[in-house]
């Protein structure tokens, strides 16, 4: 039998400090954020535009990096935390 898992919502200070916190928690964060758009682009190099769904977009920092890499990509993003999106 499968157990029910709770979704952890980023709220309050955790939400407002996320962009700085993640860099301390994950030292290679900036490097990964540089590489991910290149990997996506390489996997779909035959496409002029992409439709991408980002689930758990948080503050949108990662989503923005994807858009900055290629303005022809269309990205829909969602997050369960209103505070993260704000």
C-alpha beads as a LAMMPS data file, in Angstrom:
LAMMPS data file: protein, C-alpha beads

86 atoms
85 bonds

1 atom types
1 bond types

-500.0 500.0 xlo xhi
-500.0 500.0 ylo yhi
-500.0 500.0 zlo zhi

Masses

1 110.0

Atoms # bond

1 1 1 0.000 0.000 0.000
2 1 1 1.266 3.413 -0.950
3 1 1 1.580 6.016 1.807
4 1 1 0.344 9.535 1.310
5 1 1 3.101 12.145 1.154
6 1 1 2.677 15.788 2.013
7 1 1 3.789 18.527 -0.325
8 1 1 6.248 20.865 1.328
9 1 1 5.196 24.456 0.607
10 1 1 7.804 27.206 0.648
11 1 1 6.310 30.100 2.616
12 1 1 7.428 33.100 4.657
13 1 1 11.181 33.612 5.013
14 1 1 11.839 30.354 3.232
15 1 1 10.151 31.725 0.110
16 1 1 11.638 35.221 0.222
17 1 1 15.164 33.945 0.810
18 1 1 15.084 31.041 -1.636
19 1 1 17.187 32.576 -4.415
20 1 1 20.061 33.244 -2.001
21 1 1 19.551 30.103 0.088
22 1 1 19.720 27.717 -2.859
23 1 1 23.176 28.998 -3.834
24 1 1 24.491 28.261 -0.316
25 1 1 22.739 24.896 -0.108
26 1 1 23.813 23.814 -3.595
27 1 1 27.238 25.360 -4.398
28 1 1 27.150 24.342 -8.090
29 1 1 23.708 25.893 -8.627
30 1 1 24.904 28.620 -11.027
31 1 1 26.885 26.106 -13.067
32 1 1 23.874 23.792 -13.358
33 1 1 21.662 26.731 -14.356
34 1 1 24.120 27.524 -17.160
35 1 1 24.199 23.929 -18.368
36 1 1 20.479 23.031 -18.250
37 1 1 19.373 25.341 -21.108
38 1 1 22.222 23.998 -23.260
39 1 1 21.180 20.412 -22.561
40 1 1 17.542 21.171 -23.389
41 1 1 18.615 22.948 -26.570
42 1 1 20.850 20.046 -27.578
43 1 1 18.135 17.459 -27.005
44 1 1 15.710 19.409 -29.206
45 1 1 18.133 20.941 -31.696
46 1 1 15.793 20.112 -34.580
47 1 1 13.063 22.372 -33.115
48 1 1 12.892 26.129 -33.670
49 1 1 10.605 26.560 -30.679
50 1 1 9.658 24.468 -27.670
51 1 1 6.690 24.306 -25.329
52 1 1 8.016 23.635 -21.835
53 1 1 6.077 22.986 -18.634
54 1 1 7.892 23.775 -15.391
55 1 1 6.153 22.276 -12.369
56 1 1 7.421 23.695 -9.103
57 1 1 8.862 26.839 -10.683
58 1 1 9.440 28.551 -7.344
59 1 1 10.602 32.111 -7.828
60 1 1 10.967 31.610 -11.570
61 1 1 14.729 32.045 -11.512
62 1 1 15.357 28.812 -13.414
63 1 1 12.486 29.539 -15.817
64 1 1 13.914 32.986 -16.555
65 1 1 17.269 31.452 -17.407
66 1 1 15.587 29.154 -19.919
67 1 1 13.830 32.120 -21.540
68 1 1 17.003 34.205 -21.552
69 1 1 18.731 31.368 -23.397
70 1 1 16.095 31.095 -26.122
71 1 1 13.323 33.649 -26.608
72 1 1 11.475 31.249 -28.955
73 1 1 10.718 28.794 -26.153
74 1 1 7.233 29.042 -24.683
75 1 1 7.189 28.198 -20.981
76 1 1 4.209 27.563 -18.734
77 1 1 5.129 27.413 -15.076
78 1 1 3.308 26.718 -11.827
79 1 1 4.096 26.371 -8.150
80 1 1 1.930 25.429 -5.156
81 1 1 3.345 28.360 -3.158
82 1 1 1.862 31.760 -3.948
83 1 1 4.676 33.354 -1.922
84 1 1 7.330 31.767 -4.130
85 1 1 5.608 33.056 -7.266
86 1 1 5.199 36.528 -5.759

Bonds

1 1 1 2
2 1 2 3
3 1 3 4
4 1 4 5
5 1 5 6
6 1 6 7
7 1 7 8
8 1 8 9
9 1 9 10
10 1 10 11
11 1 11 12
12 1 12 13
13 1 13 14
14 1 14 15
15 1 15 16
16 1 16 17
17 1 17 18
18 1 18 19
19 1 19 20
20 1 20 21
21 1 21 22
22 1 22 23
23 1 23 24
24 1 24 25
25 1 25 26
26 1 26 27
27 1 27 28
28 1 28 29
29 1 29 30
30 1 30 31
31 1 31 32
32 1 32 33
33 1 33 34
34 1 34 35
35 1 35 36
36 1 36 37
37 1 37 38
38 1 38 39
39 1 39 40
40 1 40 41
41 1 41 42
42 1 42 43
43 1 43 44
44 1 44 45
45 1 45 46
46 1 46 47
47 1 47 48
48 1 48 49
49 1 49 50
50 1 50 51
51 1 51 52
52 1 52 53
53 1 53 54
54 1 54 55
55 1 55 56
56 1 56 57
57 1 57 58
58 1 58 59
59 1 59 60
60 1 60 61
61 1 61 62
62 1 62 63
63 1 63 64
64 1 64 65
65 1 65 66
66 1 66 67
67 1 67 68
68 1 68 69
69 1 69 70
70 1 70 71
71 1 71 72
72 1 72 73
73 1 73 74
74 1 74 75
75 1 75 76
76 1 76 77
77 1 77 78
78 1 78 79
79 1 79 80
80 1 80 81
81 1 81 82
82 1 82 83
83 1 83 84
84 1 84 85
85 1 85 86
